[in-house]
Amino acid sequence: MAEVFSGMLIIKGQGKDRRSFLSYTSRKGKPMNEPINPDKFAPSLREIQEAETPVEFELDSSGRPFRVRPVGEEWKEAAPPPPPLDQSYRARSERGGRDDRRGPQRGERRFDRRPEYQAERSRSRSHVAGDFHNPYNFIPAPPRPKTGTDLDDAGEEKLAGHDRYYPDRWSGKISVRLTTQTPLLVPDAARSRAHEREPEHKIYPTRIDADGKPYLPPTSIKGMLRAAYEAVTNSRMALFEKHQDRLAYRMDAKIGPIPARVEQRNGQCGLRLMEAKGVIGLAAKLPRYQDGRKLPKDKGESQAALRYSDGNRPEHGEAVWIQVERSRCSRIERRTTENPPPGDWQAGWVCVTGPNINRKRYERVFLEGPNDRFIPITERHKDLWRELIQNYQETHKRDLELRRKKGRQPQDYLGDKPGKTGWSRHIDGTVKDVVEVAVRTETGRSSRIKEYKIEDLHEGTLCYVELVPNSETEVAALIPVTISRRLYAVSPDALLPDSLKPAQTYAQLSPADRVFGWVNQKGQGAYRGNLRIGPVRCLSPDPLLYFEDLGLPLAILGQPKPQQARFYVARSTNGEAQENDISKEQAGYWPHKGLRGRKVYPHHAGLPQGHWDNPQQERTQQSNQGFFQEYLRPYPPVIENGAAKLNQDRTGFDLQRNAEDERRDDQNRSITSWVKQQTEFAFEV
């Protein structure tokens, strides 16, 4: 009979964010906390809502937990599914089988011999109607070999001066006529105005010249031509700034990081690893918030927080004594001496990160132990922490600015949707760590209060440590929260070949630098280009289409997010797309990989007649030969039973057509006109 073990099943998150963990003690007495797949559960555990459930389980041949079931319940193997008995099955049986080439028919079930997870993945994909295409693509930018042609860098001979005409060079001009194939947006930022009820929403007119015609700046034409010329000649990048720091990705939910505090021992600063025994997740849970949908800005902290006996709330970084019941703090007091109050008390440190998750009810107390490990801090550890915290702050800088403009604080809990919950304390760059540190004086030892920036790894910093597998002391990552970001191995700059990085000297000027000009981004030096764009004239008599009222609310246009490595990172320096079905970590910035190349936006092709007609008419949920009105921001969908309601033919959503203001906020912009397709411009090169 198989040996049965006891443990605690822990559920975190909801819906697609739901994660399961198993906490137990191994045969060697080591506390184990690890994620577990629900396919290892008994049916009675599949839909449980409790955050913690006592369970029993067995170990498979590789020593991994499986057959997880409630305490006292016997494991029952699931019966194999019965074969289908519908009419189509009988008909196939009478024919002596079926033709696999025709695919499964309505009411027919196909048995898949692949592993279940692969079959499930394929089934979920087959339900998606149509193909998904990114609005952009990449032109590979491989390393530039020396060819002995004009595609090489300038060296000492290829650079021509501007003081004379050269007999072996061309000079002249090209007359160009430009025709717009789609509507063209030329917003005039100087004449923009704010929406009356949504001040963060901007409304832009078209930039026009003295004749009332759209004004297309020559610099825009030159920039467009340079981008194309760079790609065709595989020249150096004109700009590649702010890509020297490593980027971060959000880790999968798991239990494993070790609570730690930065402390001084014998004059050396180090990480004290606090692996509390007898509590789930290696730290005690500190009651702090309420759980519900409509909560105040403090997420019910004023009512739910466990307090000191004097009525005050514990604050981040404070030394405390606590009593623990089932991994949860039941009483808490300030720790002002090394002698605990009478009773069963444990020493710890309060870690408060904020109401940053919708179902969050607890903060944490890191518990000290007599045998805590101590890892001396190196410059590498400081860099790991600094890079990650600065990445957090840079990523959410705009979010915090928008909150402050509206008179809201970063930690305010404004709702249970992402972006509405409170921001973690380490994301707010204005927050300081206030720490009481020990100092030596002429009369003995004393203490004083010091302030530190959160991105500095200093005495008193509370964090979580991830160790390299099979190592007791080698730190893989320092993170501020258990479900945190993790730094990729290298920066985007490290994956760009040196032959493609912006030129630093005249000898490094590539073809695009020599034709369009160059300015040294990191020092002195510039080269005037050999191509100029003359004034751009609009030739069409009626080039603008004007919109009524507050203009046309455009669909949300997201800014580039290089953190999404799956889009920007290539399999090698030749720019190939990465394999399907690899993890977020595997798809990241690693030394053996490269960048996809230069981003381009393919032209709209095969649009049906009238696609751009009547742009203010709401047609976003209607397909026109497979094309949608994707440029217009739709009305919000009707919500029914907590979900967006589909329209009658189930091809789109039923919309709240009276919610005009909800199409205009700080996420998008409106325009009062655009340049019509088939408008003609003329200029000289």
N, C-alpha and C positions, 0 to 999 in steps of 0.2 A: 504494500500500500504506500502511495506517495506521501512524503512528508509535507505537512501543512504548516504554513507560517502565518503570523498575524501582522497586520499593519494598518495604516490609515490612508484611505483614498481621499485625495484633495482635488477639488474642482475649482478652476479659476476661469473667469470670463464667461461670455454668453455668445450664442450663435456661432459665427465663423471664428470668433476669438476664444471659444471654449477650449480649455486645455486640462488634461488629467495628469496627476502625479501620484506616485506611490511612495509613502514614507514608511520605512521599516528598519529593523536591525539585522545585519547580516550574520552568518554563522560565526564570524570572527568578532562579533560584538561591535562592528562599525556602523554608525548611523548612515542609512542610505536614503537619498531623496532623488527620485528620477522620474522623468516623464514616462507615461505608459499609454499605449494605443487602446482605445475602447474596444477593439476587436478581441482583446484578451478578457473582456468582462462577461459575466453572466448576464442574460437578458434583463434581469431585475435591476441591474445597475446602469443600464444604458441611458435612461432618462432621469436619473436622480437630480434633484435640485440642491441638496444639502452641500455646503462647502466642505464638510469633513464627514466621512463615513467609515467606521471600523469595518475591516474586511479580513478575509482569509484568502490565501493564494498558495500556489505551488511553484516550483522552479523547473524550467525545462532543461534539456540536456546541456545547454550552454550556460546554465545558471541564471537565466533571465526569468522574472516573474511572469506567470500566466495563470489561466483559470482563476481569475479574481472573482470572488463572490461574497455576499454578506456573511457575517459571522453566523455559523450554525447551518448554513445552507449547503447541501451537497451539489457537487458539480455535475451537470447533465450535458452530454454532448448534443449539439444541435443535429436534428435529423436532416438528411439531404433533401433538397427541394423535390417535390414530385414532378414528373414530366407533364407538359401541357396536354390538355385533353380537348382542346377546342376543335372546331370543324376543319380548320386549315391543317391541323396535325393529322387528323384521320385521313384527309384527302392525300396528304403526302405519303402516309403509310400504304394506302391503296396503290399509289404509283410506284411503291418500292423505294421511296426516298425522295429527296428534293434537290433541286438545282441550286447549289450554294452561290452561283454567280448572280442570281436575281436579288439577293439580300433578303432580310427578314420582312415579311409582309404584315399588314395590320392584324393585330390579334395574335401574332406569332412570336414565340420566344426563341431566341438563339442562344445555345449553350456555348460558352466561351471557355476554352481550355487554358487560357493564359492565367497567371496569378491574379487573384481577386483585385489587388490594388491597381494593376494595370488595366484590367477589364473595366473597373469602375471609372478610372480616369478617361478611358475611351468613350464610355457611355455618356459621361458628363459633357464631353466635347461634342458628341453627336447631336446633342439637343440644342446647340447654338446655331441659330439660323444665319446663313451667309458667312462670308469671310470677314476677318478683321484686318484692316490695313492701317499702319501708322501713317499720320499725315506727313511724315518726313522719312527720308532715307539717308544712306551714307555713301559717299564716294571714298573708297579706300585710299589711305595715305601711307603707303609702305615706305620703308627707309630709302633714301635717295642715293643710289650708287653713282660713282663717277662714270660719265659716259664719253667724255671728250667732246661734247657738243655744247650748244648754248643753253641746254637744260641744267648744266652744272652751275655752281656758285661762281661769282665774278672772278675770284682769284685776284691776280695782279694785272690782268690784261683786258678783261671784258667790259670794264666800266668806262663809258664815254662821258666826256665833260659836256657842259652846256654853253661853252664860250665860242663855239664855231660849228659849222657844218662839216661833216666828215665824208670823204668820197666813198667810203664803203658802207655808209648808213643811209637809211631811207628817211625822207622828210615829206610831209604833205598833210592832207586832211581828208576825212571820210564823212560824207553827208549821210545821216541816219534818220530813218523814219520809224518811230516806235508806235505800235498799235496794241492797246490793252485787250487781252483775250478774256479777262474776267474783270469785275469791278475792282477799282483801285482805291485804296485808302491813303490819303495824304493829310493826316490830322494836323491842325494848327494849335500847338500847345499854348501859344501866347494868348489865344482868344478862347480858351476853354472856360467853362463855367461849371459850378457845382450844382447838383440836384438840390432842390429846395428842402425836401424831406430826408434825403440821404447825402449829406455834405461830402462823404468820401467817394461818391459816384460822380465821375467827371463826364461832361458832354462836350464833344469836340466838333467844331466846324471844319470844313476843308480849307486848306491853305490856298489862297488865291493871289493873283498878281494884280497890277494896276488896272487891267482890262476886265477883271472879274473872272478870268480863266484860272483853272487849277495850276498852281505853281509847283513844278517838279524840280527840286534842287539838283544842280549838276553833281553835287557831291553824292547824292543818292544813286545817280546813274553810274558814277565812277566806282562807288562801293560795290554795286551789283556786278559790274564788269570785272573788277578785281577778284571778287569771290569766285567767279567762273574761271578766270585765268589762272588763279592759284590752283584750283582743282585740276584743270586740264594739264598744266605743266608740273603738277606735284611740287609746287614751290614751298618755301618755308611759310609757316603761319605768320601773318602780320602781327597778330596779338595772341598771347596765350598767358594771361595774367591770373593771379590768385588761384593757381592750381598746384601750388607747392605743398600745401598741407594735405595730410591724408583725410579722406572722407569716412563717414561712419554709416553703418546700416543697423536697423533695428533687429535685435536678437529675437529668436523664438522664445516663448515663455518656457521657463524651466526652473527647477530648484537645483542649486548647486553652488552659486557664488558664496564665498565665505565672508561674513561680516568682519570688518576690521576698523581699527582706529590708529591714526598716526600718533606715536608717543616717543618720548625721549627715554633712552636707557643708557646709562654710563656715558652720557654726552653724545650719543648717536641717535639719529632720528630713524624710526623704523615702523613697520606695519605690525600691529598686534592683531593676530588672527583669533577671533573669538567664535569658536565652534561649540555653542552651547549644547550640552547633552540633555535629552529628555524634552526638547521642544521642537516643533515642526519648523523646518526652514532655517534652523540654526540661530534663530532670534525670537524673543518673546513678542507676542502681538499686543499692541497698546491700543485699547479702544479709543477712537477719535472722531468718526464721522457717522452720519446716518446713511441708510441705503433706501433709495426711492427715486421717483421720477421728478417730482416738483420739490426742490430743496432750496433753501436760502443760499446766499453767496458763500457762506462758510461751510456749506454741505452739512449743516446740522451740528457743527463742531461745538457750538456753545451749549448744546444739550447733551450730546453723546460722549464728549471727551471725558476720560478718566482723569481726575484731578488730585492734586496734593490735598492733604488734610486742611490746609489753610484756604482752599478754594481756588487756587491758581492752577493754570494748565501747565504741564511740562513743556519745555521749549527745546528746540533742536540743540544737541550738544551738551545738555545738562547731565551731570553725574547724579545717579539715583539709586535708591534701594527699592526693590520690587518683590512682591509675592506673586507666584505663578501657579495657576490652576489650568491644566489641560492646554498648555502652551500659551495661555492668555494671562496678561497682567490683571490681578484682582485688586491689588493695592499698590500705591506708589508714593515715595517720599524723597525729598532732596537728600543727597549724600554730602553732608558737610564734614563728617569725620569718618575714620576707618572702622568705627564700631557700629554695627548694624543695630536697628531697633530690636527689642525682644521678639523672638519668634523666628520663623523660617523665611529669611530675606536673602535676596541675591543682589550683588552689585552689578550695575549696568550703565549704559549711556543711551540717552534718548535720541532717536533718529527720526526726524520729521521731514518728509519730502513734499507734502501738500496733497490736496484733494484732486489728484491727477488722473484718476480712473473712475468710471461711473459707478462701479459696484464696490469701491473701496470703503472699508470700515475701520481699518487698523493702520497705525503706524508701527514702528518697531523699537524695541529696546535691545541693544547689543549687550550680551551678558558676559562678564569677565569670568575666567576660570584660572585655577592655579597653574595649569600647564599650557597656557596659551603660547603658540609659536610666535617668534619675533623675526621678521625679515628686514634687514637693513635697507633703507631707501637709497636708490641710485638716481643719477640724472635721467636714465631711461625711464624709470617709474614716474618721475616728475613730468617728462614729456608725454608719456601715455595719458596721464590725467589731464594735462593742460590742453592737448590737442582735442581730446574728446569733449571737454567742457566748452571750449571755444567753438567747436563744431555745432554743439547743441545751441549755443547762444546765437551764432550766425544764422543757423537754419530758421530760427523762430524770431529773429530780430523784428521783422515786419509785423508779425502777429502781436508782439508786445507793444509796438508803436501804435497800432490801431486801437488796442485796448485803452492805452493811456489817453489817446485823443478823445475817447468816449467817456473819460472819467472813471474807468474801471482799472482794477489792480490785476497784475498777472496771476495772483493766487485765487481770484474770485471764481467761484463755481457757478457758471452761467447756464449749464445744461448738461445732459448726459451724452451728447454727441461729441465726436472728436473735434478738438478746437474750441469747444465750449467748456470743457472741464477746466479746473485750475491748472496752471502750469507749475511744474516742479520748481523748487527753489533754486536749483543750480542753473536753470535756464534764464533767470532774471539776473543780468549782469550788474545791476545796482545793489544786489544783496551782498552783504559782507558776513563772513564767519566771525563771530565774537567769541573769543576763547580765553579762559582763565589759565594762564601758564605759570609754572613755578619759576622763581628767580632766586639767585643767591644775593644776599646783602651782607653788610659788615656785621649785622647782629644775628645772622643766621639765614634761614630759608623763609621766603615770603612768596606772594603771588601778585600778578597784575593782569589787567584786561588788555588784550591785543585784538586788533581787527586785521583780517586777511581777505584778499580776493578769493572767491570760490574756486577759480581756476588754478590757484596755487596750492600745491600739496604741502600742507603745513601741520604743525602740531595741533591735534584736536580734530583734524579732518576725519569724518566718518564715511566709509565707502564699502564696496564689496570687491573682493579679490577673486579672480579666476586664475588658477594655477595651470601650468602646462601639464598635460596628462602624464601620469607616472612620475611626477616630481613633487617634492614637499616644499620647495623653496623658490622655484622659477616662476615668476609672475607673467601670465599671458595677457591679462587685462585688469585695469582698475575702472570700476563703473560706479555711478552714483545711485542707481536703483537696480532692483533685481531683474526687471524686464527693461533692459537698457539698450543703448547703442553700442556698437563695437567698431573699432577702427579697422579699416582695411589694411592690408600689409604695406602697400605703397601708395603714393599720391598719383593723381592723373599725370602730373608732370613727369614722373618717373617712367611712365609707359610711352611717352612721346619720344621717338628717336631724336638724337641730337641734330641730325641733318634736317629735321623739320621744325626745330625750335626757332623763335625769332632771331634774326641776325644780330650779332653784337659788333661786327666790324664791317668795313667796306668789302673786304675779301669774301665775306660770307653772303653777300647779297645774291639772292636767288632770282630767277627770271621775273617774278611778280614784283619784287623789290626794285629791280632795275627799271621796269616799265612804269609802275605806278608810284614809286617813291618809297622812302624809308625814313623812320625816325627811331633812333635807339631808345628803347624803353627803360634801359638800366644805366644810362650814362650819356655822355656827349656824343654827338655825331648825327648827321642827317644827309639824305641824298634826295634831290628834287627829281620827281618822276619825269619821264619823257613823253607822257600822254596827258592831254588836257581836254576837258569837256566844256564846250561852249554853252551859252544860254539855251535853255529848253523852252520851246514855244509850243503852245497847244493850238492845233490846226482846226479842231472840230468846232462847229458853231454853237452846239448845245451840249456841252460835255458833262454837266452835273445833274444828278438825280437827287432832288431834295425830299426830306422826310418831314412828316407832320409832327406837331406837338413837341415832345421831348426827344425826338429822333429815334433812331433804330438801336435797340439794346443788343449789343453783340454778345455772342456766346463767350463764356469764360475762356480766356487764353492763358494757360499756365506757363510760367517761366521755366527755362531748362532746369532740370534737377539732376546734376551729375552724380548724386548719391545713388540714383537708380542705375547701378552698374550693368544690369542685364541689357540695357539699351546702349550704353556708351562703351563698354569694354568688349574687345574682340578676342577671338581664340588665340591669335598671334599678332605680330606686328604687321601682317599683311591685311588685317582688317576683316577677316571672316567672322560671320555671326557665330555665337556660341551654341553649344548643343542644347537641345530641348531637355526639360525635366531635370535640370541641375538646381541645386539649392541656391539661395540668395548668397550664402557665403562662398560657394564654389564659383559663382558668376562674378565675383568681385574683382577688385584691383589687386592682382598678384604679379610678381616680378616676371613670370614667364608669358604674360599676356601682352596685348596691345590695345590700341584705341580703334573704334570702328572707322573713323575717318572724318571727312568734312560733311556736316549736315546740310542736306538740301531738301527742298519742298517740291515734290513732283507736281507738274502742272495738272489742273483739273482736265480729265480726258473723258470723252464720251458722254458729256452732260446732255440730258434731254432738252428739247426745245422749251423755252420759257422757264428754265431753272432759276434765273435771276429776276424774273418778272414779279411785280407786286411784293417786294421784300418785306413790307410791314404786315402782310397777311399771314397769320399764324398757320403754318403747315408743318411744323417740326415733327409731328407724329405721323405724317402721311408719306408713304413711299411713292416716288415718281420714277418708275423703271429702275428701282433699286437705289435711288439717290434721295437724300433728305435735305431739308433746309437747315444744314448744320451751322450756318453762320449766325442764326438768330437764337437768342437765349429764350428757351420756352418758359411758359407759365409753370408754376409749381404743380405737381400732380395732386389729384384728390387722394386724401388718405382715408382708407376704410379698413377698420380692424387692425390698425397699426401698420398697414402696408400700402404702397402706391397702387391705386386702382387702375386696371387695364381698361382700354376703350372697348366698344362692342365687338369689333372684329379681332381684338386681341393682338393688334399689330403695334400698339403704342400705349401711352398712358392717357387716362382721362384727366384733363387739365382744369385748374381753377382760373378761368378766363377773366375773372374780376380782380385778380391779384396782380395788377399792373406794377405796383411799387416793388413787388418781390422779384421782378426781373432786373432791378437796378440797385446795386449795392457796391461795396468796396471791392467785390470780386471781378467786376466787369466794367466796360465803358460803353457809352452811346455815341453815335455820330449823327450829325444833322444832314449829311449828304455824302455821296460817294461819286467817284469818276466812273462814268458808264463804260461798259465793255464796248470795244470797237472805237474808242476815242483815240485820235492820232496826235502824236507829238513829233517834233523835229528838232534835231541838234546836230552839231558837228564835233567830230573827234579829231 
